[in-house]
Amino acid sequence: MAGILLLGAISYPFLPVSALPQIDFPTIQLEASLPGGSPETMAASVAQPIEEALSKVSGITELTSNSSLGTSSITVQFALDEDIQTAASDVQTALSEASGQLPKDMPSLPTVHKVNPADAPVMQLSATSDTLTLPQLDEYIERNVAAKIGQVSGVAYVNIGGRQRPAIRIAVDPGRLAQAGVTLEDVRSAISDLSLSAPKGNIDDPTRTFPILTNDQITSASAWNDAVIAYRNGGPVRIRDIGRAVDGAENTKMAHWTNGQRGIALDVFRQPGANVIKVVDAIKTQLPALQASLPKSIHLELVTDRTSTIRASVSDVQFTLGLTIGLVVLVIFLFLRNLRATIIPAITLPIALLGALAPMWVLGFSLDNLSLMALVVAVGFVVDDAIVMLENISRHIEDGMEPLAAARQGAGEIGFTIVSISLSLIAVLIPILMMGGIVGRLFREFALTLTLTIVLSAFVSLTLTPMLASRFVRVVPDEKRGWFYRAGEAFFERLTALYIASLQPVLRHKGLTLLAFLGTVGLTGYLFYQAPKGFFPEQDTGFIAGLSQASPDISFSEMAKLQERVSEIILRDPAVYSVFMDIGGGNGGNALNQGHVNITLKPLAERDASAREVIERLGTALDAQQGIKLFMQSAQDINIGARPAKTQYQYTLQDGSIDELSDWSDKVTQALRALPDLRDVGSDRQAEAPTLSIRIDRAAATLYGVMPAAIDQTLYDAFGQRQVASYSTQTDTFHVVLEVLPDLQSQMSTLDRLSVRAANGTLVPLSAVARWTTDSVSPVSISHQGQSPAVTISFNLAPNVALGDGTRAIEDAVAALHPPASLQTSFSGSARAFQDSLSTVPLLILASLVVVYIILGVLYESLIHPLTILSTLPPAGLGALLALRWAGFDFGLVAMIGVILLIGIVKKNGIMLVDFAIQEEKAGKTPDEAIVEAARLRFRPILMTTMAALLGGIPLALGHGSGSELRQPLGYAIVGGLLVSQVLTLYTTPVIYLLLDRMKGLSFSRRVAAEHA
């Protein structure tokens, strides 16, 4: 036993700490960039070829994409049993196959990240400087910080928020171009030839080698201003003659703010399956060195650390575990009123709990909310075995038997009972172990941890407890007992006598008792049907993920102003610690009228509201800000799905016809917004924005010898932030960006000043070969799911509305619209997982009952006695449902686990009664006498074990620390079930035992009569 304890103690420091078991769907994200590409271009020319190649990869469960101006984000999610390294390799192979079909002018191939874009970052850093420009700051951060953090084991990638990557921007004046007889395409072609880095070889003389180097690269804005791009009228045309070259940012339509201050942000995402605590700790150890590598004018600040709430949650569960152990030992002392006897379960309890840590480490488990919650629940199970064994041995010693003999006889009498209880408890957990999908993976660690403690508990109770009882438990003469013992003994004797006296009339009116029992069964079924069904409880992780959205036609500068106002409003809330905000293309495929808003809340003890209450409060405050809407959701430790969404749950529409999909998505969105059960309903299909539509006059273009490609290229040169050249340093490669002067980019009249070169070399005004209008519209973003156009509607639930009620309301509302058969609808993410689990909940409970019945039938070699034991369960279910209803919880997966555990906890009362009644019948007593004697002898241990299990659930139910939302439904289900079942089964179980025994006797008599006939 000392070895078990030592192994567990040694294993404890090596167990990793996390919020939940490390189970994630292998997810890969691809990011593609084509500056200036319209959403239609990005979807058709970039996303579609990649999706086509990915469709041939096996093991994919979800393939989605989102394309907006200049960016496409494609997310691939694989089945749980797929290896993420293999998945990444398969995706990379598919990308290589698709690369030949991608636009030739893409600045780089799509990047591949092993990350779920729907996850919240595990850490956020902010970099600011009062003296450096944003491009200078960005260069230091990307080179000295982001690259180093990206190398940490478990980091998927580091997103640069508000990236201002240094570049040389060459802005030209179309009017001066025309005067010089030069087109934008002439400038682009000249720039690409003026600066390059190509191999040049070397020269070998008889003794030495000379590598050939040239000044073929132009690396400064001043040198570019002097660069000659053409000769006209015998003189050179330089960049400064037609415009200017300046040091700037590669993409000027991206911005980041931390608490209202412009800067550069680092969003650190972990790989699926990586331990978040290890990843964050590894980064934190590097932060001092990273700060030291930066100039003193740069301030690097850790703003968000998701592990702070995880550590607080795990610490709270550990405190709950310690409190539970203390309460249970106190209950044992109050019942036994013997310090020497109380020491025995106080010793066996930590041995069983600590002993489970070693196999947990071998199995790769972690110390998380679920595994620690299993240990808390196991306290009641472990103590039960010790109490049953100790109480029986103590009874024999008090009857005058020698301690050693009493230990042997007591262990022999109760050994089968303990084995029965333990095997039936494990049997209850078998359906949980067999659950599939991510829900099954999550609870498998819970079930196996519980199984380990049950096995160890049975072993310790059958070996160590009898040995300790023979050494510690002694008969104390009545005259030497203190007043506390005598008062307690008198109380329990009176309580036992009162119970037996109240049992007699119940046994005389078996029919009424049976009707009451059947009423309990019916009421339990009714309450289960009526109970609101949920999934996982919504957690308060202290982190709110938001997506801001403005009018589709908003300019970048106006979007920046609105975003700053949003930040000001949020920072006024007393519960908010920091606000991270990004806008601009390139942020995960978001459109230019959308922005990320990540809100970190103060620790739970320092704020006056939960995350949900803060969201509602901020929503009310932000409603006053016109022109922008902020969708918010509380980030969850359990994240199912890979689709970044505005709010907590998603409902997806698909249709082969884009026009029909657009029409019906608007109808469905409006219908869902009218539902009182939903909040913050939003769609990823935005109102189409006005578009500058340029129609080429092909007849005129042919007449002038102007090809459509020349028009497209000219427009791209002028307005697309086109990367036309690059230059390299010892540390990085940077781009040269071509554009028209910034103040001209906001004027429609600039189009009249553009020219293209005709086939004969003359300049032709763009207006001569094309017409334009702003009357047309086009989508701001385009989404696909499984290669088909899709629209995803996101929603939150109204307060006190269960997910089951919300999904049912959505289905009814959509059905009332009578959509066409071609419109496919489905829930996504957590809502889809909830629907999949909803049908399995009754089956899991039924499977638990069947498995327990089979195990008990084998142990007792009877078909009747297991029914008597299982009759204890309906009152427990009734109590659990009543407690959940009273506390305001829905019947979710955690509550379901509580009900399944109740099957294991409550039936032990039946086992103890039936087991002793059988022994009394074998001793010659009638069934009536046997069950009454069993009730009398087992009343006190039943009361003691129930109180121990009850006190194991109370800290879970009443806890309000970090992460308590996940534990409370389990605690209430256990406490409510135990309270009701304790009162009812003490009376119904003896009655059902006698009724079933009578039925068995009648059946036997009929068989005998039939044989004699």
ZIRAZI-V586303 format. One record per backbone hydrogen bond with DSSP energy under -0.5 kcal/mol. CO is the residue of the C=O (numbers start at 0). NH is the residue of the N-H. E is the energy in kcal/mol with one decimal. If there is no record, write none. Layout:
# ZIRAZI-V586303
CO|NH|E, CO|NH|E
This chain:
# ZIRAZI-V586303
0|4|-2.4, 1|5|-2.5, 2|6|-2.7, 3|7|-2.1, 4|8|-2.2, 5|9|-2.5, 6|10|-2.2, 7|11|-1.6, 8|12|-0.6, 10|13|-1.1, 10|14|-0.8, 11|14|-1.2, 15|366|-3.4, 16|276|-0.5, 18|368|-1.8, 20|22|-2.1, 25|77|-3.1, 27|75|-3.2, 28|112|-2.8, 29|73|-2.6, 30|110|-2.4, 31|71|-2.2, 33|36|-2.7, 36|69|-3.1, 37|41|-2.9, 38|42|-2.5, 39|43|-2.6, 40|44|-2.9, 40|45|-0.6, 41|45|-1.2, 41|46|-3.0, 42|47|-2.0, 45|49|-1.3, 46|50|-2.9, 47|51|-2.5, 48|52|-1.9, 49|53|-2.5, 50|54|-1.7, 52|55|-1.1, 53|56|-2.0, 56|59|-0.7, 58|78|-2.1, 61|76|-2.9, 62|785|-3.7, 63|74|-2.9, 64|783|-2.2, 65|72|-2.6, 66|781|-2.4, 67|70|-1.3, 69|33|-2.6, 70|67|-2.5, 71|31|-2.9, 72|65|-2.2, 73|29|-3.2, 74|63|-2.3, 75|27|-3.0, 76|60|-3.0, 76|61|-1.8, 78|81|-1.8, 82|86|-2.6, 83|87|-2.6, 84|88|-2.0, 85|89|-2.4, 86|90|-2.4, 87|91|-2.4, 88|92|-2.1, 89|93|-2.3, 90|94|-2.4, 91|95|-2.0, 92|96|-1.8, 93|97|-1.8, 94|98|-1.3, 97|100|-1.8, 97|101|-0.5, 98|101|-1.0, 102|105|-1.3, 110|30|-2.1, 112|28|-3.0, 112|114|-1.6, 114|116|-0.7, 115|118|-1.9, 121|305|-2.1, 122|267|-2.8, 123|302|-2.1, 123|303|-1.8, 124|265|-2.6, 125|300|-2.9, 126|263|-2.4, 127|298|-3.0, 132|136|-2.6, 133|137|-2.9, 134|138|-2.2, 135|139|-1.8, 136|140|-2.3, 137|141|-3.0, 138|142|-2.1, 139|143|-2.9, 139|144|-0.5, 140|144|-1.7, 140|145|-3.0, 141|146|-1.4, 144|148|-2.7, 145|149|-2.4, 146|150|-0.6, 147|150|-0.9, 148|151|-1.7, 151|154|-2.0, 153|155|-0.5, 153|270|-2.9, 156|158|-0.6, 156|268|-2.1, 158|160|-0.9, 158|266|-2.7, 159|162|-1.0, 160|264|-2.1, 164|249|-2.9, 165|734|-0.6, 166|168|-0.6, 166|247|-2.9, 167|169|-0.6, 167|736|-2.6, 168|170|-0.7, 168|245|-2.4, 169|171|-0.5, 169|738|-2.0, 170|243|-2.6, 171|173|-0.6, 171|740|-1.8, 172|176|-2.1, 173|177|-2.2, 174|178|-1.9, 175|179|-1.8, 176|180|-0.7, 176|181|-2.6, 177|180|-0.8, 182|186|-1.9, 183|187|-2.7, 184|188|-2.5, 185|189|-2.2, 186|190|-2.7, 187|191|-2.3, 188|192|-1.2, 189|193|-1.7, 190|194|-1.2, 200|211|-2.3, 202|204|-0.5, 202|209|-2.9, 207|204|-2.6, 208|210|-0.5, 209|202|-2.4, 210|212|-0.6, 213|215|-0.9, 215|195|-1.5, 216|218|-0.6, 219|223|-1.7, 220|224|-2.0, 221|225|-1.0, 223|226|-1.1, 223|238|-0.5, 224|239|-1.9, 226|228|-0.5, 226|238|-1.6, 229|236|-3.2, 231|234|-1.9, 234|231|-2.7, 235|237|-0.6, 236|228|-3.0, 236|229|-1.0, 237|240|-1.1, 237|241|-0.8, 238|241|-1.0, 238|242|-1.5, 241|172|-3.4, 243|170|-2.7, 245|168|-2.7, 247|166|-2.2, 252|584|-0.7, 254|582|-2.0, 255|262|-1.4, 256|258|-0.5, 256|580|-2.3, 257|260|-1.8, 260|257|-2.7, 263|126|-2.8, 264|160|-1.9, 265|124|-2.3, 265|267|-0.7, 266|158|-2.7, 266|268|-0.6, 267|121|-2.1, 267|122|-1.1, 268|155|-2.6, 268|156|-1.1, 270|273|-2.2, 273|275|-0.5, 274|278|-2.2, 275|279|-2.5, 276|280|-2.7, 277|281|-2.3, 278|282|-1.8, 279|283|-2.7, 280|284|-1.9, 281|285|-0.7, 282|285|-0.9, 282|286|-1.0, 283|286|-0.5, 283|287|-0.6, 285|289|-2.5, 286|290|-2.8, 287|291|-2.0, 288|292|-1.2, 290|293|-1.3, 294|297|-2.0, 296|129|-0.6, 296|298|-0.5, 297|299|-0.6, 298|127|-1.9, 298|300|-0.6, 300|125|-2.8, 300|302|-0.8, 303|123|-2.2, 304|307|-1.5, 305|308|-0.5, 305|309|-1.0, 306|310|-3.3, 307|311|-2.0, 308|312|-2.4, 309|313|-2.6, 310|314|-2.6, 311|315|-2.1, 312|316|-2.0, 313|317|-2.4, 314|318|-2.2, 315|319|-2.3, 316|320|-2.6, 317|321|-2.3, 318|322|-2.8, 319|323|-2.6, 320|324|-2.3, 321|325|-2.2, 322|326|-2.6, 323|327|-2.6, 324|328|-2.5, 325|329|-1.9, 326|330|-2.1, 327|331|-2.3, 328|332|-2.2, 329|333|-2.3, 330|334|-2.0, 331|335|-3.1, 332|336|-3.2, 337|341|-2.3, 338|342|-1.5, 339|343|-0.6, 340|343|-0.8, 340|344|-0.8, 341|345|-1.6, 342|346|-1.3, 343|346|-1.0, 343|347|-2.5, 344|348|-2.3, 345|349|-0.6, 346|350|-1.3, 347|351|-2.2, 348|352|-2.2, 349|353|-3.0, 350|354|-2.1, 351|355|-0.9, 352|355|-0.5, 353|356|-1.5, 353|357|-0.6, 354|358|-0.7, 355|359|-1.6, 356|360|-2.2, 357|361|-2.1, 358|362|-2.3, 359|364|-2.8, 360|363|-1.1, 365|367|-1.2, 366|17|-1.6, 367|371|-2.6, 368|372|-1.5, 369|373|-2.0, 370|374|-1.6, 371|375|-2.1, 372|376|-2.4, 373|377|-2.3, 374|378|-1.0, 375|378|-0.8, 375|379|-0.6, 376|379|-0.8, 376|380|-1.0, 377|381|-3.3, 378|382|-2.4, 379|383|-1.9, 380|384|-1.6, 381|385|-1.6, 382|386|-3.3, 383|387|-2.9, 384|388|-2.1, 385|389|-2.9, 386|390|-3.2, 387|391|-1.6, 388|392|-2.0, 389|393|-2.8, 390|394|-1.9, 391|395|-1.5, 392|396|-2.2, 393|397|-2.5, 394|398|-1.1, 395|400|-2.0, 396|399|-1.7, 401|405|-3.3, 402|406|-2.4, 403|407|-2.1, 404|408|-2.9, 405|409|-3.1, 406|410|-2.2, 407|411|-2.2, 408|412|-2.4, 409|413|-2.2, 410|414|-1.9, 411|415|-0.5, 413|417|-2.3, 414|418|-2.4, 415|419|-2.8, 416|420|-2.9, 417|421|-2.8, 418|422|-2.8, 419|423|-2.4, 420|424|-2.1, 421|425|-2.4, 422|426|-2.4, 423|427|-1.8, 424|428|-1.1, 425|429|-0.8, 426|429|-0.9, 426|430|-0.5, 428|432|-2.2, 429|433|-1.6, 430|434|-0.5, 431|434|-1.1, 435|439|-1.7, 436|440|-1.9, 437|441|-2.3, 438|442|-2.2, 439|443|-1.2, 440|444|-0.8, 441|445|-0.6, 442|446|-2.7, 443|447|-2.8, 444|448|-2.3, 445|449|-2.0, 446|450|-2.4, 447|451|-2.5, 448|452|-1.9, 449|453|-2.1, 450|454|-2.4, 451|455|-2.4, 452|456|-2.6, 453|457|-2.5, 454|458|-2.2, 455|459|-2.8, 456|460|-2.7, 457|461|-1.9, 458|462|-0.9, 459|463|-0.9, 459|464|-2.1, 462|466|-1.4, 463|467|-2.9, 464|468|-2.6, 465|469|-2.1, 466|470|-0.9, 467|470|-0.5, 467|471|-2.9, 468|472|-1.6, 474|476|-0.6, 476|479|-1.6, 476|480|-0.6, 477|480|-1.0, 481|485|-2.2, 482|486|-2.7, 483|487|-2.2, 484|488|-3.1, 485|489|-2.4, 486|490|-2.0, 487|491|-2.6, 488|492|-2.5, 489|493|-2.3, 490|494|-2.5, 491|495|-2.7, 492|496|-2.7, 493|497|-2.6, 494|498|-2.2, 495|499|-2.6, 496|500|-2.5, 497|501|-2.2, 498|502|-1.6, 499|503|-1.4, 500|504|-0.7, 501|505|-0.8, 502|506|-2.3, 503|507|-1.5, 504|508|-1.2, 506|509|-0.5, 508|512|-1.9, 509|513|-2.7, 510|514|-2.3, 511|515|-2.5, 512|516|-2.4, 513|517|-2.8, 514|518|-2.5, 515|519|-1.9, 516|520|-2.1, 517|521|-2.5, 518|522|-2.7, 519|523|-2.3, 520|524|-2.2, 521|525|-2.3, 522|526|-2.7, 523|527|-2.2, 524|528|-2.0, 525|529|-2.4, 526|530|-1.9, 531|890|-3.6, 532|803|-3.3, 534|892|-2.2, 534|893|-0.6, 538|540|-0.8, 541|600|-2.7, 542|544|-0.5, 542|634|-2.5, 543|545|-0.5, 543|598|-3.1, 544|632|-1.9, 545|596|-2.6, 546|630|-2.4, 547|594|-1.8, 548|628|-2.5, 550|553|-1.9, 554|558|-2.3, 555|559|-2.1, 556|560|-1.6, 557|561|-2.3, 558|562|-2.4, 559|563|-1.9, 560|564|-1.7, 561|565|-2.2, 562|566|-2.0, 563|567|-1.9, 564|568|-2.0, 565|569|-2.3, 566|570|-2.5, 567|571|-0.7, 568|571|-0.7, 569|572|-1.7, 572|575|-1.5, 574|601|-2.5, 577|599|-2.3, 578|258|-2.7, 579|597|-3.1, 580|256|-2.2, 581|595|-1.8, 582|254|-2.1, 583|586|-1.0, 585|587|-1.4, 586|589|-1.2, 590|593|-1.7, 592|549|-2.4, 593|583|-0.8, 594|547|-2.7, 595|581|-2.1, 596|545|-2.4, 596|598|-0.6, 597|579|-3.0, 597|599|-0.5, 598|543|-3.1, 598|600|-0.5, 599|576|-2.9, 599|577|-1.8, 602|605|-2.2, 603|606|-1.0, 609|613|-2.4, 610|614|-2.4, 611|615|-2.3, 612|616|-2.4, 613|617|-3.1, 614|618|-2.5, 615|619|-1.9, 616|620|-2.0, 617|621|-2.8, 618|622|-1.2, 620|623|-0.8, 621|624|-1.6, 623|625|-0.8, 624|627|-0.8, 626|550|-0.7, 628|548|-2.4, 628|630|-0.6, 630|546|-2.5, 632|544|-2.6, 632|634|-0.5, 634|540|-0.5, 636|638|-0.8, 637|639|-0.5, 639|829|-0.6, 641|643|-0.7, 648|794|-2.3, 649|827|-2.2, 650|792|-3.4, 651|825|-1.9, 652|790|-2.4, 653|823|-3.1, 655|657|-0.6, 656|660|-2.4, 657|661|-2.6, 658|662|-2.3, 659|663|-2.6, 660|664|-2.3, 661|665|-1.5, 662|666|-1.5, 663|667|-2.8, 664|668|-2.4, 665|669|-2.2, 666|670|-2.1, 667|671|-2.5, 668|672|-2.0, 669|673|-0.9, 671|674|-1.4, 674|677|-1.2, 676|797|-2.6, 678|795|-3.0, 681|793|-3.4, 683|685|-0.8, 688|777|-2.0, 690|692|-1.1, 690|775|-0.5, 691|693|-0.6, 692|694|-0.6, 692|772|-2.0, 693|695|-0.6, 694|770|-2.4, 695|697|-1.3, 696|700|-2.8, 697|701|-2.4, 698|702|-2.2, 699|703|-2.2, 700|704|-0.9, 700|705|-3.3, 703|758|-1.1, 704|706|-0.5, 706|709|-1.0, 706|710|-1.3, 707|711|-2.6, 708|712|-2.5, 709|713|-1.9, 710|714|-2.4, 711|715|-2.3, 712|716|-2.5, 713|717|-1.9, 714|718|-2.6, 715|719|-2.0, 715|721|-0.5, 717|739|-1.9, 721|723|-0.8, 721|737|-2.7, 724|735|-3.0, 726|733|-3.2, 731|728|-3.2, 733|726|-2.5, 734|167|-1.9, 734|736|-0.5, 735|723|-2.5, 735|724|-1.1, 736|169|-3.5, 737|721|-1.0, 738|171|-2.3, 740|743|-1.8, 740|744|-1.0, 741|744|-0.8, 743|746|-1.6, 746|749|-1.2, 747|750|-1.8, 748|751|-0.8, 748|752|-0.5, 749|752|-1.2, 750|753|-1.1, 753|765|-2.7, 754|183|-0.5, 755|763|-3.5, 757|760|-1.5, 761|757|-3.3, 763|755|-2.8, 764|767|-1.6, 764|768|-0.5, 765|768|-1.3, 765|769|-0.9, 768|696|-2.6, 770|694|-3.3, 772|692|-3.1, 775|690|-3.1, 777|688|-1.8, 781|66|-2.8, 782|789|-2.0, 783|64|-2.1, 784|787|-1.4, 787|784|-2.7, 788|654|-1.1, 790|652|-3.0, 790|792|-0.5, 791|683|-2.0, 791|793|-0.6, 792|650|-2.3, 793|681|-2.4, 794|648|-2.3, 795|678|-2.7, 797|800|-1.7, 799|801|-0.5, 801|805|-2.2, 802|806|-2.9, 803|807|-2.0, 804|808|-2.2, 805|809|-2.0, 806|810|-2.4, 807|811|-2.3, 808|812|-2.3, 809|813|-2.6, 810|814|-2.3, 811|815|-1.9, 812|816|-0.6, 813|816|-1.0, 813|818|-0.5, 814|817|-1.3, 819|822|-1.5, 821|823|-0.7, 823|653|-2.5, 825|651|-3.6, 827|649|-0.8, 827|830|-1.1, 827|831|-0.6, 828|832|-2.1, 829|833|-2.5, 830|834|-1.9, 831|835|-2.2, 832|836|-2.0, 833|837|-2.0, 834|838|-0.9, 836|839|-0.7, 836|840|-1.2, 837|841|-0.5, 838|842|-0.5, 839|843|-2.6, 840|844|-2.1, 841|845|-2.6, 842|846|-2.8, 843|847|-2.3, 844|848|-2.0, 845|849|-2.5, 846|850|-2.7, 847|851|-2.4, 848|852|-2.5, 849|853|-2.4, 850|854|-2.5, 851|855|-2.8, 852|856|-2.6, 853|857|-2.3, 854|858|-2.3, 855|859|-2.8, 856|860|-1.1, 856|861|-1.1, 863|866|-0.8, 863|867|-1.5, 864|868|-2.1, 865|869|-2.6, 866|870|-1.1, 868|871|-1.4, 869|872|-1.9, 871|875|-0.8, 872|876|-2.3, 873|877|-2.6, 874|878|-2.4, 875|879|-2.4, 876|880|-2.4, 877|881|-2.4, 878|882|-2.4, 879|883|-2.4, 880|884|-2.3, 881|885|-2.6, 882|886|-2.3, 883|887|-0.8, 883|888|-2.5, 884|887|-0.5, 889|891|-1.5, 890|533|-1.3, 891|895|-2.3, 892|896|-2.2, 893|897|-1.8, 894|898|-2.1, 895|899|-2.4, 896|900|-2.5, 897|901|-1.9, 898|902|-1.4, 899|903|-1.0, 900|904|-2.4, 901|905|-3.0, 902|906|-1.1, 904|907|-0.7, 905|908|-1.6, 905|909|-0.8, 906|910|-2.5, 907|911|-2.6, 908|912|-2.0, 909|913|-2.9, 910|914|-2.9, 911|915|-1.7, 912|916|-2.3, 913|917|-2.5, 914|918|-1.8, 915|919|-2.5, 916|920|-2.3, 917|921|-2.2, 918|922|-1.2, 919|924|-1.9, 920|923|-1.6, 925|929|-3.2, 926|930|-2.5, 927|931|-1.8, 928|932|-2.4, 929|933|-2.5, 930|934|-2.3, 931|935|-2.2, 932|936|-2.7, 933|937|-2.5, 934|938|-0.9, 935|939|-0.5, 937|941|-2.5, 938|942|-2.5, 939|943|-2.7, 940|944|-3.0, 941|945|-2.2, 942|946|-2.2, 943|947|-2.2, 944|948|-2.5, 945|949|-2.7, 946|950|-2.5, 947|951|-1.0, 948|952|-1.1, 949|952|-0.7, 949|953|-1.9, 950|954|-0.8, 952|956|-2.3, 953|957|-2.7, 954|958|-1.1, 960|963|-1.9, 962|965|-1.2, 962|966|-0.6, 963|966|-0.6, 963|967|-2.4, 964|968|-0.6, 966|970|-2.0, 967|971|-2.8, 968|972|-2.3, 969|973|-2.2, 970|974|-2.7, 971|975|-2.7, 972|976|-2.1, 973|977|-2.4, 974|978|-2.3, 975|979|-2.0, 976|980|-2.3, 977|981|-2.4, 978|982|-1.3, 979|983|-2.4, 980|984|-2.6, 981|985|-0.7, 983|986|-1.6, 983|987|-2.5, 984|988|-1.8, 986|990|-1.2, 987|991|-2.7, 988|992|-2.4, 989|993|-2.0, 990|994|-2.6, 991|995|-2.7, 992|996|-2.0, 993|997|-2.4, 994|998|-2.2, 995|999|-2.3, 996|1000|-2.2, 997|1001|-2.6, 998|1002|-2.4, 999|1003|-2.4, 1000|1004|-2.6, 1001|1005|-2.4, 1002|1006|-1.9, 1003|1007|-2.4, 1004|1008|-2.7, 1005|1009|-2.5, 1006|1010|-2.2, 1007|1011|-2.2, 1008|1012|-1.9
